[in-house]
Amino acid sequence: MVSVPELKQADPQKWRAAADDAVAVAKQCDGLASYAREDVARTVSRCWVGEAGRAATERFVKHADDYETSALALRAMAKVYDDLAAAIEAAQRDLNSALDYARTRDLKVDDSGRVQLSHPVMVPQGSTEHLEPVNHAQGIIVEALRKATQADVEAARALRTVEGLTAISDPKLAKEALVPGSPLAVALALAGGTDGLHPINVSPAQFAALNRAAAETGISRKLLLAILWQEQQWYQNFSPGLNGPLAQAGRIFNWTLQQSLKPDKSLGITHMKPDTAREVMKQTLRRSPSATAPSSGISTTPSSPSTSRRTLTRTSA
């Protein structure tokens, strides 16, 4: 919980200044992306034929994508700062109003926001009228601190998403991650930064495959996206706490392959158990009676413990 001194000393104008700087840099990134894609890459493709020329063109297009994605991330960061500044300013107004009210009524407020009488007062037995100013000031201060704390938590969550965008170079994927409540946005917020437990490395081709699967089967696209992220790392199912030796070995194993032989290692709905798949299809059919069950190749007979860990279709090689 944000304290009274922390809220009083906060300087929203610094966040607004940082937001202005981020927007200015984003505009520069837009210009560089346009120049790399429309001028340099186009000129190279016309003047430099052969494999080397095609490779150079692709490289400049890749640079353009990187700049465009950076611009998206910077604007998202600017929005976080602006929203945080606005929320803290509103909370500060309420807090300062309540503190002025408390001073005029000889009340004292501690750092946690607790309001008390500065001096004992003589009142008739059973009377609580003298506590009304205390309760009034207390209510306003508690609500101001709650709003400030909520704004701080939401900003931290949003900035984790923005940090995760630094590992994404495809603009379409970045836009997907910035959709509030989307599975990718949730995954990035939970990732704990670029060095977190759940790195996001889903390619545009895999997103396209997932969209086709959702259209063909009638299964929720958001559900498939959530499963795609959840099942990236098989060791989650064996060590839910993610702190054991198996989880550590799994992270090292996945990281090694991602950095070398298989950049898309562990992607796909590869560890979804048959019982889970059956339940998903059952729920889908229940919500859409006219739908027909997709051909999944999954037996409807109960599976043994050994087959319950059998994997299904990969979305990547």
C-alpha positions in Angstrom: 0.0 0.0 0.0 1.3 3.5 -0.9 1.9 5.6 2.2 0.8 9.2 2.8 4.4 10.6 2.4 5.0 8.6 -0.8 1.8 9.9 -2.4 2.5 13.5 -1.2 6.1 13.4 -2.6 5.2 11.8 -6.0 5.9 14.0 -9.0 3.5 13.1 -11.8 5.1 15.8 -14.0 8.2 13.7 -14.3 6.2 10.8 -15.7 4.5 13.2 -18.2 8.0 14.5 -19.3 9.1 10.9 -19.7 6.0 10.2 -21.8 6.8 13.2 -24.1 10.3 11.9 -24.6 9.1 8.4 -25.5 6.6 9.8 -28.0 9.4 11.9 -29.6 11.6 8.9 -29.9 8.7 6.8 -31.3 8.2 9.4 -34.1 11.9 9.0 -35.0 11.5 5.3 -35.1 8.5 5.7 -37.5 10.7 7.8 -39.8 13.5 5.3 -39.8 11.2 2.4 -40.4 9.6 4.2 -43.4 13.1 5.1 -44.7 14.4 1.6 -44.3 11.4 -0.1 -45.9 10.3 2.3 -48.6 13.6 3.9 -49.7 16.6 1.7 -48.8 15.0 -1.7 -49.2 13.3 -0.7 -52.4 16.4 0.8 -53.9 18.5 -2.3 -53.0 16.0 -4.7 -54.5 16.2 -2.8 -57.8 19.9 -2.2 -58.0 21.3 -5.4 -56.4 20.2 -8.6 -58.0 21.0 -12.1 -56.9 21.0 -13.9 -53.6 23.1 -11.3 -51.8 20.8 -8.5 -53.0 17.7 -10.4 -51.7 19.4 -11.1 -48.4 20.3 -7.4 -48.1 16.7 -6.3 -48.9 15.3 -8.7 -46.3 17.7 -7.4 -43.7 16.6 -3.8 -44.3 12.9 -4.9 -44.2 13.8 -6.6 -40.9 15.3 -3.3 -39.6 12.1 -1.6 -40.6 10.0 -4.1 -38.6 12.3 -3.6 -35.6 11.9 0.2 -35.7 8.1 -0.1 -36.1 7.9 -2.5 -33.2 10.0 -0.1 -31.1 7.7 2.8 -31.9 4.7 0.7 -30.8 6.5 -0.2 -27.5 7.5 3.4 -26.9 3.9 4.7 -27.4 2.6 2.0 -25.1 5.1 3.1 -22.5 4.1 6.7 -22.9 0.5 5.8 -22.4 1.4 4.0 -19.1 3.2 7.0 -17.8 0.4 9.4 -18.8 -2.2 7.2 -17.2 -0.1 6.8 -14.0 0.4 10.6 -13.8 -3.3 11.3 -14.2 -4.3 8.7 -11.5 -1.7 9.9 -9.0 -2.7 13.6 -9.6 -6.3 12.7 -8.8 -5.3 10.7 -5.7 -3.0 13.6 -4.5 -5.9 16.1 -4.9 -8.1 13.9 -2.7 -5.3 13.3 -0.2 -4.4 17.0 0.1 -8.0 18.0 0.5 -8.4 15.4 3.3 -5.2 16.6 5.0 -6.4 20.2 4.9 -9.7 19.1 6.4 -7.9 17.2 9.2 -5.7 20.2 10.0 -8.6 22.6 10.4 -10.3 20.2 12.8 -7.2 19.5 14.9 -6.8 15.9 13.7 -3.5 14.1 13.2 -2.7 11.7 10.3 0.1 9.1 10.5 2.1 7.8 7.5 -0.3 4.8 7.0 -3.3 7.2 6.7 -4.8 6.5 10.1 -6.7 9.6 11.5 -6.9 10.4 15.2 -7.9 13.2 17.5 -4.9 15.4 18.3 -6.1 15.9 21.9 -8.7 14.2 24.1 -12.1 15.9 24.2 -14.9 15.9 26.7 -18.2 14.5 25.3 -21.4 13.2 26.8 -21.3 9.5 27.6 -22.2 7.4 24.5 -21.8 10.3 22.1 -19.8 9.6 18.8 -20.5 13.0 17.2 -16.9 14.1 17.8 -15.7 11.1 15.7 -17.6 12.2 12.6 -14.7 14.4 11.3 -12.3 11.6 12.0 -14.3 9.1 10.0 -14.9 11.6 7.2 -11.2 12.3 6.8 -10.2 8.7 7.2 -12.6 7.6 4.4 -11.1 10.1 1.9 -7.5 9.3 2.8 -8.0 5.5 2.6 -9.7 5.8 -0.8 -6.9 8.1 -2.1 -4.2 5.7 -1.0 -6.1 2.8 -2.5 -6.4 4.5 -5.9 -2.7 5.4 -5.8 -1.7 1.8 -5.0 -4.0 0.4 -7.7 -2.5 2.8 -10.3 1.0 1.8 -9.2 0.2 -2.0 -9.6 -1.5 -1.5 -12.9 1.4 0.6 -14.2 3.9 -2.0 -13.1 1.9 -4.8 -14.9 1.7 -2.7 -18.1 5.4 -1.9 -18.0 6.2 -5.6 -17.8 4.2 -6.1 -21.0 6.1 -3.2 -22.6 9.4 -4.8 -21.5 8.3 -8.0 -23.1 7.8 -6.2 -26.4 11.6 -5.7 -26.5 11.9 -9.4 -27.4 9.4 -9.1 -30.2 10.4 -7.9 -33.7 7.2 -8.4 -35.6 4.8 -5.4 -35.6 1.7 -7.5 -36.0 2.7 -9.6 -33.0 3.4 -6.5 -31.0 0.0 -5.1 -31.8 -1.5 -8.4 -30.6 0.4 -8.1 -27.3 -1.0 -4.6 -26.8 -4.6 -5.6 -27.0 -5.9 -5.4 -23.3 -6.7 -8.8 -22.0 -5.3 -10.8 -24.9 -3.5 -14.0 -24.0 -0.2 -12.7 -25.3 -0.6 -9.5 -23.2 -1.4 -11.6 -20.1 1.6 -13.8 -20.8 3.9 -10.9 -21.1 2.6 -9.3 -17.9 3.2 -12.6 -16.1 6.6 -13.2 -17.6 8.3 -11.0 -15.1 10.4 -9.3 -17.7 12.7 -10.5 -20.5 14.5 -12.8 -18.0 11.4 -14.3 -16.5 10.2 -17.9 -16.4 8.0 -17.7 -19.4 9.7 -16.2 -22.4 7.4 -15.5 -25.4 8.7 -16.6 -28.7 5.6 -17.3 -30.8 6.1 -16.6 -34.5 3.6 -14.9 -36.9 3.3 -18.2 -38.8 2.3 -20.0 -35.6 -0.3 -17.3 -34.9 -1.7 -17.8 -38.4 -1.8 -21.6 -37.9 -3.7 -21.0 -34.6 -6.2 -18.8 -36.3 -6.9 -21.5 -38.9 -7.3 -24.1 -36.2 -9.8 -21.9 -34.3 -11.8 -21.3 -37.5 -11.8 -25.0 -38.5 -12.7 -26.4 -35.0 -14.8 -23.7 -33.5 -12.6 -23.7 -30.4 -12.0 -20.3 -28.8 -9.0 -18.5 -30.3 -8.2 -17.0 -26.9 -8.3 -20.5 -25.4 -5.9 -21.8 -27.9 -3.6 -18.8 -27.5 -3.6 -19.4 -23.7 -2.8 -23.1 -24.1 -0.1 -22.3 -26.7 1.7 -20.1 -24.1 1.1 -22.4 -21.1 2.4 -25.4 -23.0 5.6 -23.8 -24.2 7.5 -25.3 -21.3 6.6 -28.8 -20.5 8.2 -28.8 -17.0 5.3 -26.6 -15.7 3.1 -29.7 -15.6 5.7 -31.6 -13.5 6.9 -28.8 -11.2 4.1 -26.2 -10.8 6.2 -24.2 -8.4 8.9 -23.8 -11.1 11.6 -23.9 -8.4 12.6 -27.6 -8.4 15.6 -29.2 -10.2 13.4 -30.5 -13.0 12.1 -27.0 -13.7 15.7 -25.6 -13.7 16.9 -28.3 -16.0 13.9 -27.7 -18.3 14.6 -24.0 -18.6 18.3 -24.6 -19.4 17.3 -27.3 -21.9 14.8 -25.1 -23.7 17.0 -22.0 -23.6 19.9 -24.0 -25.2 17.8 -25.2 -28.0 16.2 -21.8 -28.5 19.6 -20.2 -28.9 21.0 -22.9 -31.2 19.2 -25.6 -33.1 15.5 -24.8 -32.7 14.6 -21.1 -32.1 10.9 -22.2 -31.8 11.6 -25.0 -29.3 8.7 -26.1 -27.1 6.1 -24.1 -29.0 2.7 -25.6 -29.8 0.0 -27.5 -28.0 2.4 -30.4 -27.5 1.6 -31.5 -24.0 -2.2 -31.1 -23.9 -3.5 -34.3 -22.4 -6.2 -36.2 -24.3 -8.7 -35.8 -21.4 -8.2 -32.0 -21.5 -8.7 -32.0 -25.3 -11.9 -34.0 -25.0 -13.3 -31.7 -22.4 -12.5 -28.6 -24.5 -14.3 -30.2 -27.5 -17.2 -31.2 -25.3 -17.7 -27.7 -23.9 -17.4 -26.3 -27.4 -20.2 -28.6 -28.7 -22.3 -27.9 -25.7 -22.2 -24.1 -26.5 -22.8 -24.7 -30.2 -25.2 -27.6 -30.7 -25.1 -27.4 -34.5 -21.3 -27.9 -34.5 -19.8 -31.2 -35.3 -16.8 -32.6 -33.5 -13.6 -32.1 -35.3 -11.6 -35.1 -36.3 -8.8 -35.2 -33.7 -7.5 -38.7 -33.8 -8.2 -39.0 -30.1 -9.7 -42.2 -28.9 -12.9 -41.8 -26.8 -11.9 -44.7 -24.6 -10.3 -43.9 -21.2 -6.6 -43.5 -21.4 -4.1 -45.2 -19.3 -1.5 -43.2 -17.2 1.1 -43.9 -19.8 -1.0 -42.6 -22.7 -2.3 -39.6 -20.8 1.0 -37.9 -21.3 0.9 -38.5 -25.1 1.2 -35.3 -27.0 -1.1 -34.0 -29.8 -0.4 -32.0 -32.9 2.4 -29.5 -33.0 1.9 -26.0 -34.4 5.6 -25.9 -35.2 8.2 -28.4 -36.4 
